């Protein structure tokens, strides 16, 4: 009887994620990072930087799989049911782990159950307009939007993404009405901004500045509480008459529910080591990114705060779940 119990216990140990993979030998095979947006967006670009460094430091390939759609829900659902062994991770914008619960009538996953690993970077949002937009300054944009309420359309990276909710915040604060045109990520949205099919987008500076510098679209204002050193001549939305208009976004790595804490801790330590490298600090600055890092607990706190903050915007804007 004792031997039988011992065998059962041993089998249980073998089946448990923690026993199957100890932190000392993790990873011993390639790790997949499921990215919640199509290739080319801010989350994708940042994740590729980290994946390359994770591979160098941990000795195994970190391979990206882009699965955009439904504001990140498609990828989040897939990761939520993946084995909790550290070999499937999720790189996401805030939406799938914060506000999507308020934006969709039904989710096939519980956002609160993901294991936070680390926030990679934060970046301020800006107002980007198509190159031939009639308004040439932020002040002119505000006046034009009010005079043409209901006639403008704005792009977003998907329903419930920060770009969507930032535009909703703008409409709530100004009384302007605009039509929402959601896309499956940053790349497709920017393609239509450049083509002139949509008027504007509120989006992260790290992607917008490339189009601005290339003369393909124009940044009119930043959604920060004070001007940015890298864009000193560009006013804040607060300066041009929209009090309280502040919006930034971030991207983070999460693990499936019940991923063992030691494996999460190893990934977190490695990501913080990457952030603290001098060459990476220089790279982040070149891309107008603010590295974050911190502990899994820090990320969990941020997720909870952002869920409340943007949940209030959703309620005030009267956005109904889809």
Residue pairs with C-beta under 8 A, 6 or more apart in sequence:
13 19
14 20
17 83
17 84
17 85
17 258
17 259
17 260
18 260
18 262
20 85
21 28
21 85
21 86
21 87
21 260
21 263
22 262
23 260
23 262
23 263
23 265
23 266
26 58
26 86
26 263
26 266
27 58
27 59
27 60
27 86
27 87
28 60
29 60
29 87
30 60
30 61
30 62
30 63
30 87
31 54
31 58
31 60
31 61
31 62
31 63
31 86
31 87
31 88
31 89
32 62
32 63
32 64
32 65
32 87
32 88
32 89
33 47
33 51
33 62
33 63
33 64
33 65
33 89
33 90
33 91
33 253
34 65
34 67
34 75
34 78
34 79
34 88
34 89
34 90
34 91
35 43
35 44
35 47
35 64
35 65
35 66
35 67
35 68
35 75
35 90
35 91
35 92
36 43
36 67
36 68
36 72
36 74
36 75
36 76
36 90
36 91
36 92
36 93
36 95
36 96
37 43
37 44
37 66
37 68
37 72
37 93
37 157
37 158
37 184
37 185
37 186
37 187
38 44
38 66
38 68
38 184
38 185
38 186
38 187
38 188
39 66
39 187
40 185
40 186
40 187
41 157
41 185
41 186
41 187
41 207
42 93
42 123
42 186
42 203
42 204
42 206
42 207
42 249
42 251
43 91
43 92
43 93
43 186
43 251
44 64
44 66
44 91
44 185
44 186
45 206
45 207
45 287
46 91
46 120
46 121
46 206
46 251
46 289
47 64
47 91
47 120
47 251
47 253
48 64
49 280
49 283
50 62
50 120
50 253
50 271
50 274
51 62
51 63
51 64
52 62
53 274
53 277
53 280
54 62
54 267
54 270
54 271
54 274
55 61
55 62
57 270
57 273
57 274
58 270
64 91
67 74
67 75
67 78
68 74
68 75
68 158
68 184
68 185
69 75
69 158
69 184
70 104
70 158
70 159
71 95
71 96
71 100
71 103
71 104
71 158
71 159
71 160
71 161
72 92
72 93
72 95
72 96
72 100
72 158
72 161
73 96
73 100
73 104
73 107
73 108
73 109
75 90
75 92
75 96
76 90
76 92
76 96
76 97
76 100
76 109
76 111
76 114
77 107
77 108
77 109
79 88
79 89
79 90
79 114
79 254
79 256
80 108
80 109
80 110
80 113
80 114
80 256
80 257
81 109
81 256
82 88
82 256
83 256
84 115
84 255
84 256
84 257
84 258
84 259
84 260
85 259
85 263
86 255
86 259
86 260
86 263
86 264
86 267
88 255
88 256
89 117
89 253
89 254
89 255
89 267
90 96
90 114
90 253
90 254
90 255
90 256
91 120
91 251
91 252
91 253
92 251
92 252
92 254
93 157
93 161
93 162
93 249
93 250
93 251
94 161
94 162
94 249
94 250
94 252
94 303
94 306
94 310
95 103
95 158
95 160
95 161
95 162
96 111
97 111
97 114
97 252
97 254
97 303
98 111
98 303
98 306
98 307
98 310
99 160
99 165
99 306
99 307
99 310
99 311
99 314
100 107
100 111
100 160
101 107
101 111
101 307
102 160
102 311
102 314
102 315
102 319
102 321
103 159
103 160
103 314
103 319
103 321
103 322
104 160
104 321
104 322
105 321
105 322
110 257
113 257
114 254
114 255
114 256
114 257
115 254
115 255
115 256
115 257
115 258
115 259
115 261
115 264
115 296
116 252
116 254
116 264
116 296
116 297
116 299
116 300
116 303
117 252
117 253
117 254
117 255
117 264
117 267
117 268
117 271
117 296
117 299
118 252
118 253
118 267
118 268
118 271
118 272
118 292
118 293
118 294
118 295
118 296
118 299
119 250
119 251
119 252
119 292
119 293
119 294
119 298
119 299
119 302
120 250
120 251
120 252
120 253
120 271
120 275
120 291
120 292
121 206
121 250
121 251
121 284
121 289
121 290
121 291
121 292
122 248
122 249
122 250
122 289
122 290
122 292
123 204
123 205
123 206
123 248
123 249
123 250
123 288
123 289
123 290
124 204
124 205
124 222
124 223
124 224
124 228
124 247
124 248
125 162
125 163
125 166
125 202
125 203
125 204
125 205
125 222
125 223
125 247
125 248
125 249
126 202
126 203
126 204
126 205
126 208
126 209
126 219
126 220
126 221
126 222
126 223
126 231
126 234
127 138
127 141
127 200
127 202
127 219
127 220
127 221
127 222
127 223
127 237
128 193
128 200
128 201
128 202
128 203
128 208
128 211
128 212
128 217
128 218
128 219
128 220
129 135
129 141
129 193
129 199
129 200
129 217
129 218
129 220
130 193
130 194
130 196
130 198
130 199
130 200
130 217
130 218
131 194
131 196
131 215
131 216
131 217
131 218
132 196
133 141
133 199
133 200
133 218
134 140
134 144
135 141
135 143
135 144
135 145
135 220
136 218
137 220
138 220
138 221
138 234
138 235
138 237
138 239
138 240
139 240
139 241
141 220
141 221
141 240
142 174
142 240
142 241
142 242
145 152
145 174
145 176
145 178
146 174
146 175
146 176
149 175
149 176
149 177
149 178
150 177
150 178
150 179
152 176
152 178
152 179
152 199
152 200
153 178
153 179
153 180
153 181
153 198
153 199
154 167
154 178
154 179
154 180
154 181
154 198
154 199
154 200
154 201
154 202
155 163
155 181
155 182
155 183
155 189
155 190
155 192
155 193
155 198
155 200
155 201
156 163
156 164
156 167
156 180
156 181
156 182
156 183
156 189
156 201
156 202
157 163
157 164
157 182
157 183
157 185
157 186
157 189
157 203
158 164
158 182
158 183
158 184
158 185
159 180
159 182
159 322
162 202
162 204
162 247
162 248
162 249
162 310
163 189
163 201
163 202
163 203
163 249
164 180
164 182
165 247
165 310
165 313
165 314
165 317
166 202
166 223
166 247
167 178
167 180
167 201
167 202
168 313
168 314
168 317
168 319
169 245
169 247
169 313
169 317
170 176
170 202
170 237
170 242
170 245
171 177
171 178
171 317
172 313
172 316
172 317
173 242
173 243
173 244
173 245
174 242
178 199
181 192
181 198
183 189
183 192
186 203
186 204
186 207
189 198
189 201
189 203
190 201
190 203
190 207
190 211
190 217
192 198
193 200
193 201
193 211
193 217
194 211
194 216
194 217
201 208
202 223
202 247
204 249
205 219
205 222
205 228
205 231
205 288
206 287
206 288
206 289
208 217
208 219
209 219
209 230
209 231
209 288
211 217
212 218
212 219
219 231
219 234
220 234
221 234
221 235
221 236
221 237
221 239
221 240
222 228
222 231
222 234
222 235
222 236
222 237
223 236
223 237
223 245
223 246
223 247
223 248
224 236
224 246
224 248
225 236
225 238
225 246
226 236
227 234
227 235
227 236
227 239
228 234
230 288
236 245
237 245
238 244
238 245
238 246
250 292
250 302
252 299
253 267
253 271
255 263
255 264
255 267
264 296
265 296
268 295
268 296
271 293
272 293
272 294
274 280
275 281
275 291
275 292
275 293
276 293
280 291
281 291
284 290
284 291
